[in-house]
Amino acid sequence: MANGNKRWALAVAAALACCSFASAKDYDFRDILEVDAVVLDTEDYTLKVENVLLWNRGPRFLPTFRLTMTRNEVERRMLAQPGFVWVFRDGIYAELTYGLSSNDDSELGQEGFAEITRETDETVMSARFKAGYLHEPDIFYMIPDVAYKRMLNDIYGLQAKYFLGYNTDDFLSHSLELNNEFTVSKVFKLSALAIGTWEQYSWGDEWLWGAGLKAHAAITKRLGLKYLAQYNTLALDRWAIENAITLDVKF
């Protein structure tokens, strides 16, 4: 796995917005489509398209299905992941997802995660363990993370999120993301992101950083839109620009 792709995997994980799957009574299905493009200074690229479908069939048990396509200059891979959300009680819920992937050469992979979230009017706390295995290169990887968000007033909220990245191809990283969220109006939020990362390779260590802006518009009660623009430094004096757009529809 190329260094840029390793860094991209962690950057995407850090950039992805936390979407609450707590049960609601005003819709039967929820569909979240995200398109994420990362372009490196070497003109290499990574494109990720992920669609998550949630079936709101009851107050406690909510089945989900994720379909993800990733593509770069090396391969294209498809990942299908059935799963579910279990709502323990209002404000506390867990999600479990697992599935198989394959590339154009029919090389298999496995990936899944377990996440638990606690929400109140002022805070959001979450912990997730994500791991996977690529059969053909024989690489195991994991990206556990923990996050804490607190609304300090009606306008400003601060979130801190820590990621540990590891794979058996001699790679280890620690990342801390700070998200400053500003409520501009009842339907629009703007966030400023700052990321610091320490990466360890077989050939040495790297201290890296990233910064970005994220906008979230609640167009209607059933339609939401998010956009992320982010700059990341990479190992070996490289850099990348990421753009992501997310469409959230309830029906």
Phi, psi and chi 1 to 4 in degrees:
 res  aa     phi    psi   chi1   chi2   chi3   chi4
   1 MET       -  127.2 -173.6  179.8  -64.2      -
   2 ALA   -66.7  153.1      -      -      -      -
   3 ASN   -59.5  -40.1  -66.4  -20.5      -      -
   4 GLY   -62.5  -38.1      -      -      -      -
   5 ASN   -71.0  -34.8  -68.3  -25.5      -      -
   6 LYS   -61.8  -47.4  -68.0  176.5 -175.1  175.6
   7 ARG   -63.7  -39.3  177.0   69.8 -177.0  102.5
   8 TRP   -61.9  -41.9  170.3   82.5      -      -
   9 ALA   -58.6  -40.3      -      -      -      -
  10 LEU   -74.3  -37.3  -65.1  179.2      -      -
  11 ALA   -64.1  -41.4      -      -      -      -
  12 VAL   -65.2  -43.1  169.2      -      -      -
  13 ALA   -60.0  -39.2      -      -      -      -
  14 ALA   -70.3  -31.2      -      -      -      -
  15 ALA   -84.9  -23.7      -      -      -      -
  16 LEU   -60.3  134.1  -73.4  178.0      -      -
  17 ALA   -76.8  145.1      -      -      -      -
  18 CYS   -78.4  120.2  -66.2      -      -      -
  19 CYS  -106.1  120.2  -62.1      -      -      -
  20 SER   -70.2  128.2  170.4      -      -      -
  21 PHE  -105.7   15.6  -72.0  111.0      -      -
  22 ALA   -59.0  145.5      -      -      -      -
  23 SER   -62.5  142.3  177.9      -      -      -
  24 ALA  -133.9  155.6      -      -      -      -
  25 LYS  -101.0   -4.6  -62.5 -179.8 -179.8  179.6
  26 ASP  -101.9   13.6   60.1  -14.8      -      -
  27 TYR  -153.8  155.9   65.5   92.8      -      -
  28 ASP   -97.2  -36.9  -66.3  -39.9      -      -
  29 PHE  -131.7  151.8  -66.0   93.8      -      -
  30 ARG  -132.2  129.6 -179.6  178.2 -179.0 -177.6
  31 ASP  -123.5  125.7 -168.6   77.1      -      -
  32 ILE  -119.1  114.3  -55.9  169.8      -      -
  33 LEU  -111.5  125.1  174.2   64.5      -      -
  34 GLU  -125.0  132.7  179.8 -179.8   32.6      -
  35 VAL  -119.2  120.8  179.7      -      -      -
  36 ASP  -127.2  122.5 -168.8  -61.5      -      -
  37 ALA  -121.7  130.2      -      -      -      -
  38 VAL  -122.6  124.1  179.8      -      -      -
  39 VAL  -116.9  125.6  178.8      -      -      -
  40 LEU   -90.6  163.8  -76.2   67.1      -      -
  41 ASP   -66.4  -18.9   57.6  -33.4      -      -
  42 THR   -85.3    5.2   56.2      -      -      -
  43 GLU    72.0    7.2  -62.4 -174.9   -3.0      -
  44 ASP   -70.4  162.6  -66.1  -21.8      -      -
  45 TYR  -150.5  162.0   72.6   95.5      -      -
  46 THR  -140.1  131.8  -59.6      -      -      -
  47 LEU  -120.4  130.0  175.4   66.6      -      -
  48 LYS  -126.0  128.4  176.4 -178.1  177.4 -177.8
  49 VAL  -124.0  119.8 -179.9      -      -      -
  50 GLU  -128.4  134.7  179.8  178.4   71.0      -
  51 ASN  -124.6  127.4 -167.2   82.5      -      -
  52 VAL  -118.0  123.3 -176.7      -      -      -
  53 LEU  -111.3  126.8 -179.9   63.9      -      -
  54 LEU  -115.1  129.3  170.2   73.9      -      -
  55 TRP  -103.9  112.7 -179.2   19.4      -      -
  56 ASN   -87.6   73.4 -170.5   11.5      -      -
  57 ARG   -91.4  -10.8   63.7  179.6  -57.6  -87.1
  58 GLY  -167.9  171.4      -      -      -      -
  59 PRO   -73.9  -17.9   27.5  -34.8      -      -
  60 ARG  -116.3  -44.1  -61.6  -64.2 -179.8 -172.4
  61 PHE  -110.5  120.0 -177.7   75.2      -      -
  62 LEU  -127.4  105.4  -64.4   82.9      -      -
  63 PRO   -66.7  148.1  -19.1   31.5      -      -
  64 THR  -134.4  159.7   64.7      -      -      -
  65 PHE  -145.6  125.6 -176.6   75.5      -      -
  66 ARG  -112.1  134.1  -67.7  172.8  179.0  -97.3
  67 LEU  -128.0  120.0 -174.4   61.2      -      -
  68 THR  -127.5  131.8  -53.1      -      -      -
  69 MET  -116.9  126.2 -174.6  -82.7  -69.8      -
  70 THR  -119.3  140.8   55.2      -      -      -
  71 ARG  -143.8  137.7 -176.3  166.0 -171.0  167.3
  72 ASN  -143.2 -168.1   54.7   35.3      -      -
  73 GLU   -70.9   -8.8   66.0  -80.4   -3.2      -
  74 VAL  -101.8  -45.4  177.5      -      -      -
  75 GLU  -155.7  168.3   70.1  167.6    7.6      -
  76 ARG  -121.4  133.9  179.8 -179.4   61.5  177.3
  77 ARG  -133.2  137.3 -179.6  171.2  -69.3  -88.5
  78 MET  -111.9  135.5  -62.2  -67.2  -63.1      -
  79 LEU  -128.3  125.1  170.9   64.8      -      -
  80 ALA  -115.4  127.5      -      -      -      -
  81 GLN  -136.8  101.8  -64.6  174.7  -62.8      -
  82 PRO   -74.0  157.3   26.1  -32.3      -      -
  83 GLY  -172.9 -166.8      -      -      -      -
  84 PHE  -159.0  159.8   64.2   88.5      -      -
  85 VAL  -114.2  133.5  174.0      -      -      -
  86 TRP  -115.4  119.9 -178.2  -96.5      -      -
  87 VAL   -94.4  109.9 -178.1      -      -      -
  88 PHE   -70.6  -46.1  -62.6   99.7      -      -
  89 ARG  -165.6  176.2   60.5 -176.6  179.1   84.9
  90 ASP   -55.7  122.4  -71.4  -13.7      -      -
  91 GLY    91.6   -7.0      -      -      -      -
  92 ILE  -129.6  119.6  -58.2  179.3      -      -
  93 TYR  -150.6  158.9   54.6   93.6      -      -
  94 ALA  -131.4  150.4      -      -      -      -
  95 GLU  -126.3  137.7 -177.5  178.0    6.0      -
  96 LEU  -129.3  127.7 -177.1   66.1      -      -
  97 THR  -140.1  139.9  -64.1      -      -      -
  98 TYR  -153.5  144.6  171.1   79.2      -      -
  99 GLY  -167.7 -178.7      -      -      -      -
 100 LEU  -115.7  151.7  -60.4  176.2      -      -
 101 SER  -129.1  162.9   68.5      -      -      -
 102 SER  -152.9  145.9  177.9      -      -      -
 103 ASN  -103.7 -172.6   63.0   10.0      -      -
 104 ASP   -66.5  -19.1  -68.6  -23.6      -      -
 105 ASP   -96.0   13.5  -64.3  -35.9      -      -
 106 SER    60.8   30.7  -60.8      -      -      -
 107 GLU   -86.6  125.2  -62.5  171.8  -17.3      -
 108 LEU   -87.6  157.4  -64.9  179.0      -      -
 109 GLY  -147.9  164.2      -      -      -      -
 110 GLN  -132.4  145.2  -55.2  176.2   53.2      -
 111 GLU  -156.5  144.6 -175.9  176.0  -71.6      -
 112 GLY  -163.2  169.1      -      -      -      -
 113 PHE  -153.2  156.8   69.2   84.2      -      -
 114 ALA  -127.6  132.0      -      -      -      -
 115 GLU  -139.1  140.5 -178.8  175.6   25.0      -
 116 ILE  -125.4  139.7 -173.6  165.5      -      -
 117 THR  -133.0  140.1  -57.4      -      -      -
 118 ARG  -124.6  122.3  171.7   74.1  166.9   98.4
 119 GLU  -120.0  139.5  -66.0 -176.1   -0.8      -
 120 THR  -130.6 -176.1   68.9      -      -      -
 121 ASP   -64.9  -27.3  -68.4  -21.6      -      -
 122 GLU  -111.6  -20.6  -63.8 -179.5  -12.8      -
 123 THR  -133.6  156.0   63.3      -      -      -
 124 VAL  -135.9  125.5  179.4      -      -      -
 125 MET  -124.3  138.6  -64.0  172.6  -75.0      -
 126 SER  -147.8  154.7   66.1      -      -      -
 127 ALA  -142.2  133.2      -      -      -      -
 128 ARG  -137.6  141.0  179.8  173.7   68.2  163.4
 129 PHE  -119.0  114.5 -177.8   80.7      -      -
 130 LYS  -117.1  135.4  177.7  179.6  178.8  179.6
 131 ALA  -151.5  159.3      -      -      -      -
 132 GLY  -159.3  170.2      -      -      -      -
 133 TYR  -143.7  127.9  176.2   69.3      -      -
 134 LEU  -101.5  117.7  -61.7  175.7      -      -
 135 HIS   -68.6  -47.8  -69.6 -126.3      -      -
 136 GLU   -67.2  -48.3 -173.3   62.8   25.2      -
 137 PRO   -81.6   -3.4   28.8  -34.3      -      -
 138 ASP    56.6   56.4 -171.4   25.3      -      -
 139 ILE  -120.9  126.3  -66.8  177.3      -      -
 140 PHE  -102.4  137.9  168.8   79.1      -      -
 141 TYR  -139.0  155.7   59.4   91.7      -      -
 142 MET  -148.7  147.7   64.0  177.7 -175.9      -
 143 ILE  -139.6   76.4  -46.9  174.4      -      -
 144 PRO   -73.9  151.9   25.4  -31.0      -      -
 145 ASP  -150.7  155.7   66.5   77.1      -      -
 146 VAL  -133.1  147.6  -68.2      -      -      -
 147 ALA  -143.4  148.9      -      -      -      -
 148 TYR  -141.3  127.2  177.4   79.3      -      -
 149 LYS  -126.0  138.8  176.4 -178.0  176.6 -179.6
 150 ARG  -137.9  130.5 -176.0  174.5 -176.1   84.4
 151 MET   -84.4  113.9  -66.2  -59.0  -61.5      -
 152 LEU   -79.7  -25.8  -58.9 -179.7      -      -
 153 ASN  -158.7 -169.4   51.9   52.1      -      -
 154 ASP   -70.5  -14.6  -66.8  -22.0      -      -
 155 ILE  -108.6  -37.8  -61.8  176.3      -      -
 156 TYR  -119.1  134.9  175.0   69.1      -      -
 157 GLY  -135.6  148.6      -      -      -      -
 158 LEU  -124.5  131.1  176.2   64.3      -      -
 159 GLN  -122.6  136.0 -179.3 -172.9   56.4      -
 160 ALA  -117.4  134.2      -      -      -      -
 161 LYS  -137.0  129.5 -164.2  166.6 -170.9  176.6
 162 TYR  -114.0  134.2  165.5   76.8      -      -
 163 PHE  -120.7  139.2  -65.7   87.9      -      -
 164 LEU  -112.0  124.2  170.0   67.7      -      -
 165 GLY  -113.3  133.8      -      -      -      -
 166 TYR  -149.4  140.5  166.9   80.8      -      -
 167 ASN  -145.7  165.0   69.6   38.0      -      -
 168 THR   -80.9    7.9   52.0      -      -      -
 169 ASP   -98.0   40.4 -167.3   24.2      -      -
 170 ASP    59.0   51.4  -65.3  -35.3      -      -
 171 PHE  -135.7  134.9  176.8   75.4      -      -
 172 LEU  -146.6  139.1  176.5   67.8      -      -
 173 SER  -148.2  154.8   76.0      -      -      -
 174 HIS  -127.7  128.6  -58.7  -89.0      -      -
 175 SER  -129.9  138.6  -66.3      -      -      -
 176 LEU  -123.8  124.4  178.6   63.3      -      -
 177 GLU  -114.3  130.3  174.4 -173.9  -65.5      -
 178 LEU  -111.7  128.7  -63.4  178.4      -      -
 179 ASN  -120.9  112.1 -178.3   -8.3      -      -
 180 ASN   -96.6  110.1  -63.0  -85.0      -      -
 181 GLU  -105.3  130.6 -178.8 -179.5  -81.7      -
 182 PHE  -119.7  126.2  -60.0   90.1      -      -
 183 THR   -87.9  105.7  -58.9      -      -      -
 184 VAL   -79.4  -40.5 -179.6      -      -      -
 185 SER  -153.7 -175.7   68.1      -      -      -
 186 LYS   -65.2  -21.7  -67.6 -177.5  178.4  179.8
 187 VAL  -117.1   -1.8  -60.9      -      -      -
 188 PHE  -135.2  132.0 -174.5   74.7      -      -
 189 LYS  -128.3  148.0  -64.4 -179.7 -179.4  179.8
 190 LEU  -131.2  133.8 -173.6   64.5      -      -
 191 SER  -124.4  141.8  -62.3      -      -      -
 192 ALA  -110.6  124.6      -      -      -      -
 193 LEU  -107.8  142.9  -54.6  173.6      -      -
 194 ALA  -137.5  131.1      -      -      -      -
 195 ILE  -129.4  132.6  -57.3  170.7      -      -
 196 GLY  -120.1  134.3      -      -      -      -
 197 THR  -137.3  137.7  -57.7      -      -      -
 198 TRP  -114.7  122.7  172.7   70.0      -      -
 199 GLU  -117.5  139.8  -64.8 -175.9  -13.4      -
 200 GLN  -121.2  121.9 -177.0  178.5   16.7      -
 201 TYR  -115.0  174.1  -61.3   87.8      -      -
 202 SER   -65.5  -23.7   58.6      -      -      -
 203 TRP   -99.8   -2.6   42.9  -96.5      -      -
 204 GLY   149.9 -175.6      -      -      -      -
 205 ASP  -109.0  156.7  -59.9  -14.3      -      -
 206 GLU  -138.8  135.9  -66.3  -88.1   -0.2      -
 207 TRP  -104.6  121.7  -73.0   95.7      -      -
 208 LEU  -128.1  166.0  -53.1  170.9      -      -
 209 TRP  -147.6  163.9   62.8  -87.1      -      -
 210 GLY  -150.4  157.7      -      -      -      -
 211 ALA  -150.2  147.2      -      -      -      -
 212 GLY  -163.0  174.0      -      -      -      -
 213 LEU  -126.1  140.9  -69.8  174.0      -      -
 214 LYS  -132.2  132.8 -180.0  169.0   59.1  178.3
 215 ALA  -117.6  139.9      -      -      -      -
 216 HIS  -131.5  120.8  178.3 -161.2      -      -
 217 ALA  -118.9  122.0      -      -      -      -
 218 ALA   -91.1   88.4      -      -      -      -
 219 ILE   -64.2  -46.2  -60.4  173.9      -      -
 220 THR  -139.2  180.0   69.3      -      -      -
 221 LYS   -65.7  -20.1  -69.5 -176.6  177.9 -179.7
 222 ARG  -112.8    1.5  -66.2  175.2  177.6  -95.9
 223 LEU  -138.1  122.1  177.2   61.3      -      -
 224 GLY  -127.0  151.5      -      -      -      -
 225 LEU  -138.1  133.5 -173.9   65.7      -      -
 226 LYS  -127.8  146.6  -64.0 -179.9 -177.6  179.6
 227 TYR  -138.5  134.9  174.6   72.3      -      -
 228 LEU  -125.6  132.1  169.3   73.5      -      -
 229 ALA  -125.9  125.1      -      -      -      -
 230 GLN  -144.1  144.2 -174.2  166.0  -55.8      -
 231 TYR  -113.2  133.6  173.2   87.2      -      -
 232 ASN  -130.8  135.2  -63.4  -61.0      -      -
 233 THR   -83.8  149.4   60.9      -      -      -
 234 LEU  -124.2  169.5  -53.9  177.2      -      -
 235 ALA   -63.1  155.3      -      -      -      -
 236 LEU    64.4   37.2  -58.1  175.7      -      -
 237 ASP    59.6   38.0  -65.2  -36.7      -      -
 238 ARG  -109.6  168.7  -61.1  167.3   64.3 -172.6
 239 TRP  -147.1  165.3   53.3  -94.0      -      -
 240 ALA  -147.3  151.2      -      -      -      -
 241 ILE  -117.8  129.7  -64.8  176.3      -      -
 242 GLU  -116.3  136.6  177.0 -179.8    1.4      -
 243 ASN  -130.6  131.6  -73.7  -86.2      -      -
 244 ALA  -139.7  142.0      -      -      -      -
 245 ILE  -131.4  137.6 -172.0  166.8      -      -
 246 THR  -128.5  131.3  -56.7      -      -      -
 247 LEU  -114.5  124.4 -177.2   64.3      -      -
 248 ASP  -119.9  113.8 -171.2  -18.4      -      -
 249 VAL  -124.3  134.4 -178.6      -      -      -
 250 LYS  -114.9  134.4  -61.8  173.7 -176.9  177.3
 251 PHE  -150.0      -   55.1   95.0      -      -
